[in-house]
């Protein structure tokens, strides 16, 4: 065997090793990211248009499994409370324990502790965009919840005469919606509720979903690229031997 043939054969073996390493690493990233996401997130289907336009009826969302104590103002949560019904519901947290929530100010905006909230995610905005209600104090350990489609949402405003003034226990929260998975035209992370960012406690940090999705995508690319690189490297080595021969 000539020196050129040995070199070409060595390149072929190196290509196989690189291919195998890329496929192995890709499998780890792909499966790891998928399992990580499956453990931390759960899919839900939104049954009504009460959260339109943020989440439309029939949309499939990915919600991070969190404890109710982790929830902050502005979060879109999945919860279930016997007073509200027997199925999970999706609403936005606009008030937490101790907050004084009211609607509306002169510009038709929700107020929390006397401060107007800029809610850019609402279905409609302005004087007639949402039904007015008297100031109500949210009990400690409870959450005040409204839909983004204020004109078509059955939410805390419907239960203001209840003992807890429309609030639900933090323990009723099952998950926090992080992203829309379907339909594809609406897929993506939910926008941050910046109107609550300057309030005490701020808003929730984004969860690890983007990192998990990145791991899955990078893993898939490595698996496909590595699987293709091995045969290509061998083919090049064979062609080089034929030319040298």
C-alpha positions in Angstrom: 0.0 0.0 0.0 1.4 3.4 -1.0 1.8 6.3 1.3 -1.1 8.1 -0.5 -3.4 5.1 -0.1 -2.6 5.0 3.6 -3.3 8.7 3.9 -6.6 8.4 2.2 -7.6 5.4 4.3 -6.7 7.3 7.4 -8.8 10.2 6.3 -11.7 7.8 5.8 -11.3 6.4 9.3 -11.1 9.9 10.7 -14.3 10.8 8.9 -16.0 7.8 10.4 -14.9 8.8 13.9 -16.0 12.4 13.4 -19.3 11.1 12.1 -19.8 8.8 15.0 -19.0 11.4 17.6 -21.4 13.9 15.9 -24.2 11.4 15.9 -23.6 10.4 19.5 -23.5 14.0 20.7 -26.5 14.8 18.6 -28.5 11.9 20.2 -27.6 13.1 23.7 -28.6 16.7 23.0 -31.8 15.7 21.1 -33.0 13.2 23.7 -31.8 15.2 26.6 -33.5 18.4 25.4 -36.7 16.5 24.6 -36.8 14.7 28.0 -36.0 17.9 29.8 -38.8 19.8 28.1 -41.3 16.9 28.7 -40.5 16.9 32.4 -40.8 20.6 32.9 -43.6 21.4 30.5 -47.0 20.1 29.8 -49.2 20.8 26.7 -52.7 22.3 27.1 -55.4 23.2 24.6 -57.1 26.5 25.2 -60.9 26.0 25.0 -62.2 29.5 24.6 -61.3 32.9 23.0 -61.1 34.7 26.4 -57.3 35.1 26.0 -57.4 36.3 22.4 -55.3 37.7 20.8 -52.5 36.4 23.0 -53.8 32.8 22.7 -56.7 32.0 20.4 -59.3 29.3 21.0 -58.1 25.8 20.1 -54.4 26.8 20.3 -52.0 24.3 21.8 -49.7 25.8 24.4 -46.7 24.6 26.4 -47.0 25.4 30.1 -44.3 25.2 32.7 -45.1 23.2 35.7 -44.7 25.6 38.6 -45.8 26.0 42.2 -48.5 28.6 42.7 -46.1 30.5 45.0 -43.8 31.2 42.0 -46.5 33.1 40.1 -46.2 36.8 39.6 -48.3 39.6 38.0 -48.6 39.3 34.3 -48.2 35.5 34.1 -50.7 33.6 32.0 -51.6 30.5 34.1 -53.4 27.3 33.8 -55.5 26.7 36.9 -58.5 24.8 38.2 -60.9 26.0 40.9 -64.1 24.3 41.9 -65.9 27.7 42.1 -65.1 28.5 38.5 -65.8 25.0 37.1 -64.6 21.5 36.6 -62.0 22.0 33.8 -58.7 23.8 33.7 -58.8 27.4 32.6 -56.3 29.9 31.2 -56.2 33.5 32.4 -53.7 36.2 33.2 -52.7 37.2 36.7 -53.2 40.9 37.2 -53.2 41.0 41.0 -51.6 39.1 43.9 -52.3 39.0 47.6 -52.6 42.5 49.1 -53.1 44.3 45.8 -56.0 46.7 45.2 -57.3 46.1 41.7 -59.8 48.3 39.9 -61.1 49.4 36.5 -61.0 51.7 35.0 -59.1 55.0 34.9 -60.0 57.9 32.6 -58.2 56.2 29.7 -59.9 52.9 30.3 -56.9 51.2 31.9 -56.8 48.6 34.7 -55.2 50.0 37.9 -53.2 48.0 40.5 -52.6 49.8 43.8 -53.7 53.0 42.1 -51.2 52.6 39.2 -52.5 52.3 35.6 -51.2 49.2 33.8 -50.1 49.4 30.2 -51.6 46.1 28.8 -50.4 46.0 25.2 -51.7 42.4 24.8 -55.4 43.3 25.2 -57.9 42.4 22.4 -59.1 46.0 22.4 -58.0 49.1 24.3 -59.6 52.3 25.2 -62.6 53.6 27.2 -65.0 50.8 26.1 -62.5 48.0 26.0 -63.3 46.5 29.4 -66.1 46.4 31.9 -65.7 48.7 35.0 -65.6 47.3 38.5 -65.1 48.8 41.9 -61.8 48.6 43.7 -61.3 45.2 45.3 -58.6 43.9 47.6 -57.0 40.6 46.7 -56.8 38.3 49.8 -53.4 37.1 50.9 -52.4 33.8 49.1 -54.9 34.5 46.3 -54.7 35.7 42.7 -56.9 38.0 40.7 -57.3 36.7 37.1 -58.6 38.4 33.9 -58.7 37.3 30.3 -56.9 39.4 27.6 -60.2 39.5 25.7 -61.9 41.5 28.4 -65.2 41.9 26.5 -65.6 38.1 26.2 -63.9 36.7 29.3 -65.6 35.1 32.3 -63.0 35.8 35.0 -62.5 37.3 38.4 -65.0 40.1 37.6 -67.8 37.5 37.5 -67.0 36.3 41.0 -66.6 39.7 42.8 -69.5 38.9 45.1 -67.9 35.6 46.2 -66.2 35.4 49.6 -62.7 35.9 48.0 -63.9 38.7 45.7 -63.1 36.8 42.6 -59.7 35.6 43.6 -58.4 32.0 43.4 -55.9 30.3 45.7 -52.3 30.1 44.5 -52.6 26.4 45.0 -55.1 26.2 42.2 -52.4 27.0 39.6 -51.1 24.0 37.7 -48.7 25.6 35.2 -47.5 28.9 33.7 -48.0 29.2 29.9 -44.6 29.8 28.2 -45.3 29.4 24.5 -47.7 28.6 21.7 -46.9 25.3 19.9 -49.8 25.2 17.5 -51.0 26.6 15.1 -47.7 27.1 13.4 -48.6 30.7 12.3 -48.8 31.7 16.0 -46.0 29.5 17.4 -43.5 31.2 19.6 -42.8 32.4 23.1 -45.4 34.5 24.9 -44.4 38.2 25.0 -43.3 39.5 28.4 -45.9 41.5 30.3 -43.8 44.7 30.6 -46.6 46.7 32.2 -46.1 44.9 35.5 -42.3 45.0 35.4 -41.9 48.0 37.7 -44.2 46.7 40.4 -42.8 45.1 43.6 -41.7 41.6 42.7 -41.4 42.3 39.0 -42.3 39.7 36.5 -41.4 36.1 36.1 -38.1 35.1 34.4 -38.4 33.0 31.3 -38.1 29.3 31.9 -35.7 26.9 30.3 -37.9 26.1 27.2 -35.8 28.1 24.7 -32.7 26.2 25.9 -34.4 22.8 25.7 -35.7 23.6 22.2 -32.2 24.7 21.1 -30.7 21.4 22.4 -33.3 19.5 20.4 -32.6 21.4 17.2 -28.8 21.3 17.5 -29.0 17.6 18.3 -31.1 16.9 15.2 -28.7 18.9 13.0 -25.7 16.9 14.5 -27.4 13.6 14.0 -28.4 14.3 10.4 -25.1 16.0 9.6 -23.0 13.3 11.2 -24.9 10.5 9.5 -24.3 12.2 6.2 -20.6 13.1 6.8 -19.3 9.5 7.3 -20.4 8.1 3.9 -19.3 11.4 2.3 -15.8 11.2 3.8 -15.4 7.5 2.8 -16.5 8.4 -0.8 -14.0 11.1 -1.0 -11.2 8.8 0.3 -12.2 6.2 -2.3 -12.2 8.7 -5.1 -8.8 10.0 -4.0 -7.3 6.4 -4.0 -8.7 5.8 -7.5 -7.2 9.0 -8.8 -3.8 8.2 -7.2 -3.9 4.7 -8.7 
